[in-house]
Amino acid sequence: MPEKRLFVAITGASGSIYAKRLLDAIAGQYDRIYLTASENSVSIVRDELGVIDLEDLIPEGCGSRFMLLDPNDLYAPPSSGSHDYEGMVIIPCSVGTVGRIAAGVSTDLVTRAADVCLKERRRLILVVRETPLSLIHLENLTLLARVGATVLPASPAFYHGPQEIEDLVDFVVDRVLRQLEIAERLVRGWKE
Ligand SMILES: Cc1cc2nc3c(=O)[nH]c(=O)nc-3n(C[C@H](O)[C@H](O)[C@H](O)COP(=O)(O)O)c2cc1C
């Protein structure tokens, strides 16, 4: 059986807690999870999660499944369409990253791998967090949706009766799991 691989990238939008929860939820689902964080995200991850090393986001006991990647390393495996991986989740995804992907500039590993996912017709899930959205953001997101990306705003609902911040986070991450076709549920479906 070929290895099941996914690329997860954290960018400099608020909401790194979504990335942490996603990594907890998917650690057992893949043979290999590539993980990177854009340079601009590092201080936000530190402020929001108190985490200095990306390594600290890897769930306990799962280290062997993860490969940490330098966000500027264009020689990393996900940079090439010839490397088999299922796709990519950018969580949280800044509108700056959205703009660069939409422009096809591919100047770092996040934008290059996103470009690879689009050209190879692989999953590209963008957990965008920004509000309000300008027309530039909306047009960039429209273009990316047209070429196959899934635009999944970090926009939790309230009909499941959230009590804690974690319940709101789970709502968004559950939607990512559904897109990845992972059977595990963090939130019960409507009327289930
Ligand atoms: C504390 C803080 C919070 C931010 N939150 C957001 C956000 O929620 N969404 C967003 O698109 N940008 C946000 N930004 C701005 C991005 O970090 C900035 O545009 C950066 O250039 C994005 O770079 P990257 O996409 O390469 O990580 C925030 C910046 C800071 C310092």
The ligand as a Tripos MOL2 file, in Angstrom:
@<TRIPOS>MOLECULE
LIG
   31    33     1     0     0
SMALL
NO_CHARGES

@<TRIPOS>ATOM
      1 C1         -1.7530   39.2950   15.7080 C.3       1 LIG1
      2 C2         -2.0120   39.2080   14.2390 C.ar      1 LIG1
      3 C3         -3.1900   38.6610   13.8000 C.ar      1 LIG1
      4 C4         -3.4470   38.5750   12.4310 C.ar      1 LIG1
      5 N1         -4.6220   37.9970   12.0460 N.ar      1 LIG1
      6 C5         -4.8740   37.8620   10.7390 C.ar      1 LIG1
      7 C6         -6.0610   37.2010   10.3170 C.ar      1 LIG1
      8 O1         -6.8760   36.7340   11.1190 O.2       1 LIG1
      9 N2         -6.2470   37.0180    8.9950 N.ar      1 LIG1
     10 C7         -5.3410   37.4680    8.0690 C.ar      1 LIG1
     11 O2         -5.5690   37.2470    6.8820 O.2       1 LIG1
     12 N3         -4.2160   38.1170    8.4360 N.ar      1 LIG1
     13 C8         -3.9540   38.3230    9.7460 C.ar      1 LIG1
     14 N4         -2.8040   38.9530   10.1400 N.ar      1 LIG1
     15 C9         -1.8930   39.5120    9.1200 C.3       1 LIG1
     16 C10        -0.9590   38.4610    8.5410 C.3       1 LIG1
     17 O3         -0.1690   37.8800    9.5610 O.3       1 LIG1
     18 C11        -0.0550   39.1200    7.4980 C.3       1 LIG1
     19 O4         -0.8380   39.5600    6.3910 O.3       1 LIG1
     20 C12         1.0510   38.2540    7.0250 C.3       1 LIG1
     21 O5          1.7840   38.9190    6.0090 O.3       1 LIG1
     22 C13         0.5780   36.9260    6.4810 C.3       1 LIG1
     23 O6          1.6870   36.2020    6.0330 O.3       1 LIG1
     24 P1          1.6120   34.6450    5.7030 P.3       1 LIG1
     25 O7          0.3450   34.4400    4.9780 O.co2     1 LIG1
     26 O8          2.8230   34.3820    4.8850 O.co2     1 LIG1
     27 O9          1.6710   33.9120    6.9960 O.co2     1 LIG1
     28 C14        -2.5180   39.0550   11.5050 C.ar      1 LIG1
     29 C15        -1.3060   39.6070   11.9640 C.ar      1 LIG1
     30 C16        -1.0660   39.6760   13.3060 C.ar      1 LIG1
     31 C17         0.2300   40.2560   13.7790 C.3       1 LIG1
@<TRIPOS>BOND
     1     1     2 1
     2     2     3 ar
     3     2    30 ar
     4     3     4 ar
     5     4     5 ar
     6     4    28 ar
     7     5     6 ar
     8     6     7 ar
     9     6    13 1
    10     7     8 2
    11     7     9 ar
    12     9    10 ar
    13    10    11 2
    14    10    12 ar
    15    12    13 ar
    16    13    14 ar
    17    14    15 1
    18    14    28 ar
    19    15    16 1
    20    16    17 1
    21    16    18 1
    22    18    19 1
    23    18    20 1
    24    20    21 1
    25    20    22 1
    26    22    23 1
    27    23    24 1
    28    24    25 2
    29    24    26 1
    30    24    27 1
    31    28    29 ar
    32    29    30 ar
    33    30    31 1
@<TRIPOS>SUBSTRUCTURE
     1 LIG1         1 GROUP 0 **** ****
